[in-house]
Amino acid sequence: MESLLSKKYKKEFVTAFDGDESGNLEPRQTPNVLYSKAIPTPVPKPALLAWSDGLAQKLGIQKPGSQQEIDVLGGNRVTETMYPYAACYAGHQFGNWAGQLGDGRAITLGEWETAPGQSWELQLKGAGPTPYSRRADGRAVLRSSVREYLMSEAMHYLGVPTTRALSLVSTGEPILRDMFYNGNAAYEPGAIVMRVAPSFLRFGNFEILGARKETDNLQNLVNWTIARYYPHHQGEDKVLQWFTEVVERTAKLMVDWMRVGFVHGVMNTDNMSILGLTIDYGPYSFVDDYDPNFTPNTTDLPGRRYAFGKQPSIGYWNLGCLAGALAPLFPDTKPLVAALETYREVYWANYYAMMGKKLGLDQVSEDDIKLIKELEQMLTALKPDMTIFFQLLIDLPLDLADADAAEVYFKKGLYDDLSGAEKEALYTFLKKYSTRLLANSCTREASQELMRRTNPRFILRNYLLHQAIEEMEQGKSDLFDKLQQALKEPYSSKYDEFFETRPEWASQKAGCSMLSCSS
């Protein structure tokens, strides 16, 4: 285990590309560079609130035992081998080209090497202004920082590709925020998360270069990305091979989101990882009552572009934007378009395979796909709690007597009493499903074990996060600590005190039902 203070950090990215070395933090356009030097702005009183022991163990990072080490996590200390910078990128936001964006409140300190050729970028979110902060202050509040810290780790333990979070630090600095952009600004406690990933490169890093017609920079970034993160692609068509794999990773990521009921909330192209990771946790949520049209983001209303059921199509749309940025590297774009079009096949093949596992099927046939579609229609109509419904399905009695018995069995996962027609719809599906289970070539026990590995039992619901945040703002961390432990065992019944539907009071409470992009 090594200390944050004594580690010799690598800086491959800033060595490989041109950047603005001035250190000037004034907001501005930065053409012809891929990053700008940005020293974190010190805070009054950094204090360690949370530490991810599992991630620290994986990386070989020693838990801070001194204020000097905590100062690194709070942006108050930069070691000699670090080179803090903010990356320059662009993006499409809510379907519209937004031009230059960049790391407005994220500063990468350096690269932590764990083995030759393997390193992780350590990045502070909320460490102060950068040249890409525009009119903002580069800070983050405790509210959003707790959400990012916990959800990053929760997604990892759910088995969903994601960036990680190493630490959560309070800053001792009040931050002014208008949570819902409605003129009711208020001061909130500040905080900083240290985020960790092999790379924070996003689609937008390539889009900015394509838009500015910086073709040499674009080619260099693509080659560097392939050599560093996709070295198995070689030869003349390596760029096409690489893009095809990015398409595949993105499609599979969307399948994983749908599996656990995760809604990102702001799938702009600048929030899409080139490694196929879940990145940038803002107004996200898990689905409570099943609704493909659910969005947790007030900014996404009324169009609901990033609603739960639309995420797979948005993944494809965003990949189209990436393909457009890469087009100058191809004399003939037909192969690029063909690679993009593999998305649908990859997505649907993996989606139906995933749904088959959620249902405990030994394989998925054409008839099973019809059954899955019937399930989706039934869930959309009845709106049961998604997580609880699939958990109850695991131990479903295959001899339910009638529609009333079906409603009684699923009562724990229902938000409203079912009408007669809804009961019949549920019972009709369950009869077909039970018949299909009996046709499995595997045992019922093997089928149930497959379902337990695929369907989470614990999810970080928004109302739990909100309660934990309210406690932490009062200086208490009991619920936060319990959630930090529970998220490590999401497929276990160990934390069944949280195995409940969203309470009625949380359906309208700010921060529990809807959120904004504000942090």
N, C-alpha and C positions, 0 to 999 in steps of 0.2 A: 504494500500500500504506500502510495506517495502523497506528499502534501501538495496542496494547490500552490503553495508559495515556492517550493523548491523544484517543481517539475520544469523540465526544459520543453517548452511548447514549440510545436512546428507551425509553420505559416506557409503551407504549400500554395494556397489560393492567392495570397497577396504577392507571393514571389513569382507566380506564373503569369500574372496579368497586370496591366497598367491600372493605376489608381490615382486618386487625388490625394497626395501626401501632405497637403497643407495643414490638415487638422482643423480647418475652418468649419464651424458647425452651422453657419448661416444657411438657411434653406435656399436652394438654387438648383438649376439644371446642371448635370455633370456629364456632358457628352464625351465620348471616346474613352471612358473609364468604366471599370466594372465594380468599383467600390470607392469609398472615401474613408480616410482615416478618421476615427471618431473616438476620442477618449471619454469614458463614462464621466458623468457629472456627479461629484460626491454628494452624499446624503447625510443628514444630521446624526442619525443613530442607527446603523444597521444592526439587526438582531436576528439570529437564526430561529425561524419558526418551525421549519420542517426539513427533513433530510431523507432522501431515498436510499436506504441501506442496500437494497437489492441492486440498484444501478451503480452505486458507489463500489460495491463488491465486484461487479462485472468489469468496471473500468479500472479498478485498483486505486481508487481515490480515498484517501484518509479523511475521516470525518473531522471537520474543523474543531480544534481544541484550543484555539486562541482567537482573540479579536482580530488579529492581522489576517487570519484565514477567512474569517467572516467578512472582513472588509473587501476581500476579492469578490465574494458572492454578492456584495452590495454595491460594487462599482467604485469603492473608495480606494482601492489599491490595484495597480497594474504592475505585474512583475516584469523583469528585464527582458524576458524572451517572448512576452505577449506582444501582439500587434493588433490592437482593437480597431475594428472597421465596421462600417455599415455597407451592405451590398446595394448595388443599383439594379433595379428591375422595374418592369412596367406591368400592365395587366388590363384585362377586361373585367370591369366591375358591374355586376347585374346586367351583363350583356353589352355594355358600352365600353369603348376604348377609353381608358383613363390616362394614357400617357405614362410619364415617369412617376413611379411610386417610391420603391426602395424601402430599406429598413428604417422606418420612422421612429421606432422606439425599441429596436433590437440592436445590440452591439455584440459582434463575435469577438471574443478575447483571443482565441487561438485554437490550435488543434492538439488534443490530448492523445498521444500515441499509446496504444495498448500492446501492439506487436508490430514488427516490421511491416510496413505497408497498410496497417490498420490504425485509423485514427478517428477521433470523434471531435466535432466542433463544439466548443463550449460557448454558449451565447446568453447574454443577459437581456431579459425583456423588461423594460421599464427603467433603464439605466440613464435616461436623459436624452436630450435632443441630438439629432444627427442632421446632416445636410438634407435628409429626406423626410424630416418631420413636418414640413410645410408649416401650417399654422398651429401645430400641436406642441406639447411640451416634452414629448418623449418619455413620459412617465406612465406607470400603471398603478392601479389602485388595488387594495387588498382583495376586494370583491372578485375582480377578474383574475388576479394572480392565484388565488385559492382554486378557482375553477380550472385554470390551465394546469396547475401543479397536479391536482388530483386526477383530472381526466386523462392527462398524458399517461400517467401510470396505470390508470384503470384500463385504458385501451390496450396497453401492453399485456396486461394479465388476462384480458379477454382473448388475446391472440390476434389482435388487429394491428397491422403494421403502423407504426407511429413514431413521431419524435418522442423523446422522454423528458422528464424533469428531474433534476438532481436536488435542487434546494428551493426553499421559499424563505425570503428574508423581508422583514418589515424595515421601513426606512426612517421612521420617526418624522416623516414629512407629510403634512396634509396636502391633498391633491384636489383641485376643484374640478368637478365633473357634473355634466348635465345628463343624467342616466338615460332619459328617454327623449333628449333633444326637444324638450317642451318648455324651456325657459325656467326650469326649477333646478338650477345648479346648486350644488352643495359640496362642502369639503368632505373628503373621505380619506382614510389612512392609506398611505402609499406602501407599495411592496414591489419586490423584484423576484422573478423566477429565473433560475439558471436552466436553460433548455439545452438538450444534448441530442445530437444526431450525427450520423456519418457525414451528412451534408444538408444544408438548408436551401440548396438550389431549387428554384421553382420554375414553372413554365415561363413566368414573367422575366426571368433572367435572360432567356433566349428571345422573348418577344421584344424587349427593348432594343436589342442589337439588330433584329430584323427590321423593326420600324425605323431605326436611325440609319439603316443601310450600311451598318458597320460590318460588312461581310467577313473581313479578316478576323475581327474579334469574335464574330459568331462561329466561324470555322474553328478557331482556336479553342473556344469554350466547349464546343461539341467534342472535339478531339480529346481535350483534357478530361471531360466528364466520362467519356468512354474508357480512356486509359486508366482512370482512377477507380471508377465504380462499375464499369461493365467491361473489364479487360478480356473477357471470353469472346468478345466480338472483334474479329480481325478482318483484314482484306479490304478490297476495293469497295465493297458494299456494307462496310461496318456501320456507317451512319444509318442506313436503312434497317439493318438488323437491330441496332440500338433503339431506334424509334419504335419498331415493332414490339420490342420488349417493354418499352415504356407504356405502350398501348395495353399490353397484356397485364402489366402490374396495376395500372389504373383501373382496368375492368375488374380485376380480382379484388382490389380495395373496395370498390363499390359493392361487390357481393358481400364482403365482410361487414360493411356498414349496414346493409339490409339484413344480414343475419342477426345482428345484435340490436337492431332498431335504433341506430345512431343517426342523428340528423346534424350535419355540420353547420348549416345555417347561413354560410357565406362562401359559397364555392366559386369565388372569383378566380381567374387564372393565376393571380399572384399568390393564391393560397393552395396551389396544387404542386405537390412535391415531384421532382423529376425522378425520385427513387421510389415513388409509389407509396409514400408514407402519409398518414394523417398528420396534417400540419396546421398550425394557427387555430387554437381553440378560443373562439369568441362566443357568439350567441348560439352555442350548440345545445342539444338536448337529446335525451333518449325519448323514444315514443312511449307514452303511457297508454292511453286508449288508442287502438290501432286506427290510423288515419293516414292514407297515402298523401293527403293534401296538407298535412301538418307542417308548419314551419315555426320555429321558435323565435325568429328574428323579426322584430317590428319593422326594420328597414326593408324587409322582403315582402311587405304588404303593400297593396292588395294582390299583386301578381303571383306571389308564392312561387317564384322562379326556382328556389332552392328547397322546395318541399320534399319531404321524405321520399315519396314515390317518384320524384323527378330527378333524384340524384344520379341514377345511372345514365340518363340521357344528357345531363349536364356534363358528366365525365367525358362523354363522347364529344360534346360541343367544345369543351375546353381543349381536348386533344386536337380538334380541328384548328383551333387558334395556334397551338404549338406547331402543327404541321405547316400552317401558313408562315410562321416565323422561320421555319427551316427551309422553306421552298427555294430561297436563293442558292442553296447548296446543291440543288439538283438540276441538271440540265433538262431533265424530263421529269415532271412531277407525278406522272401516272403511277410509278411504283410507290411513291409516298402516299398517294390517295388510296392505293390498294392496301397498304399497311394499315392506314387509318380504318378502313372498312372491315378489318379483322375484328374490330372491337365488339361488334354485335355478337358474332359467333362465340368469341371467348366469354363474353359476359353471360349469355344465356346458357351456355354449356355449364359454366361454373355455378350459375344461379340455381338451375334446376338440380344440379348435384348437391348443392348446399341445402336446398329445401327438402330434398329427399332425406338428408341426414337429420334435419330438424324433425322430420316425421318418422324417422326410424326405418326407412325403407332400405332393403338390401341392394336395390338398383332402381333406376328411374326409367320407365318405359314411356311411350307416347300416351298411354292411358293414365299413367301417373302424372304426367304434365297436365292433363285435363283435370285430374283431382286437385293438383296444386292450384290451378286457376280457380276452381270452385271454392277452395279454402280461402283464397285471397278475396273473392267476392263476398263470401260469408263474413269474414273478419271486417271488411270495410263496412258492411251493413250493420253488424252487431256492435262493433267497436269495443271488444273486450280489451283488458290490459294485455298487451302483446307478450310481455315477459311471463306473466303468471299463466296465461292461456297455454303457452307451449310447455311450461313446467307441469301443469295439470294433465296435459296430453300424455306425458310420459307414463303415468300410472293409470291411464284411462281404463275403466272396466269395459270389457268388450261385449258385455251383455246388458247394457243399459236398457231398462224396460220401455221407456217412452220419452217424449219430448220434455215432460216435466222433470223427469229424473236427470236428463241432460242439463237442464238449467240449474238444478240443485247442485250437481257435481261441479259446475263451473262458476258457482255463485261467488267464490272468493275473487275471481278475476273480472267480475262484471261491474260496470259503473252505474248501470241502470237495469231495472227489471225488464225482461224481454216480453215483447208482445207474443201473441199466439203464433203469428207467422214467423217471427224470429226464432222462437223455440223450435218450430218445425224445421226451419232452415238449418239450425245447429244440429238437430237430431238426424236429419237426412244426410248431412255430411259425415257425421260420426258413424253412421251405419256403413256407408261406403268405405270409410277409412278403416274401420274395424275389419271388414271383409278383406281389404287389401293387406292389412297386417298379417292375417292368418295365412296369406299366400307367400310370405317371406320365406326364403330358404334358410335363414338364420333363426335362432331361438328368440323368444320374446325378450329374454334377459339381455341378449346381445343387442337387440334392437333398442332396448331402453338405455343401455350403456352408451350407444352411439348418440342417442338424443341428449343424454346428460352431458356429453362432451361438447355438444354443438349449441345447446340452448343455455344461456346464462341464467342463473337464479338470482344473482345480485347485480343490480345496475345502479350507477350514480344518478339517481333521479334529481331533477332540478330543485324540488322542495327540500330534499336532504342537504344539498349543497347550500341552499339559501339559509337554512337553519344553522348550518355549521359556520357560515360567514357571519351571521348575526352574533353568534356566540363569540367568535374570534374578535370581532369589533369591540366586544365587551371584555376582552382579555381572557376568555375561557376557550379551551381547545378539546373538551371531552368528546364531542361528536366528531370533530375533525379527526382526532386520533383514532376513533373507532372506524370511521370511514376509510382512513388510510390503511387499516388492517383488513377490513372487509373486502376492499377492491382487489386484494391479492388472491382471494379465493372466490371468484365470481361463480364458479360452477358447483360450489359446496352449499350445504344447508346450514353451515356453521353460524351464519349471521341472519337467520330467518326472522329476527326482529324487524328487519327491513323488507321482508317479503310481504308487502302490502301494496294495495292500489294507492294512487295519489289521493290524499285527503281532499275533501270538497273545498276547504278554505284555500288550498293552494292553486285551484283552477283559475282564480282571478288575481291572486296576489302578485304584485310587481316583483320580478326576479325569479318567480316560480313557474309561471306559465309562459310569459313572453319576455324576451330580452332585446337589447339593442347592441349595436356594434361598439357602443361607448365602453371605455375601460378606464 
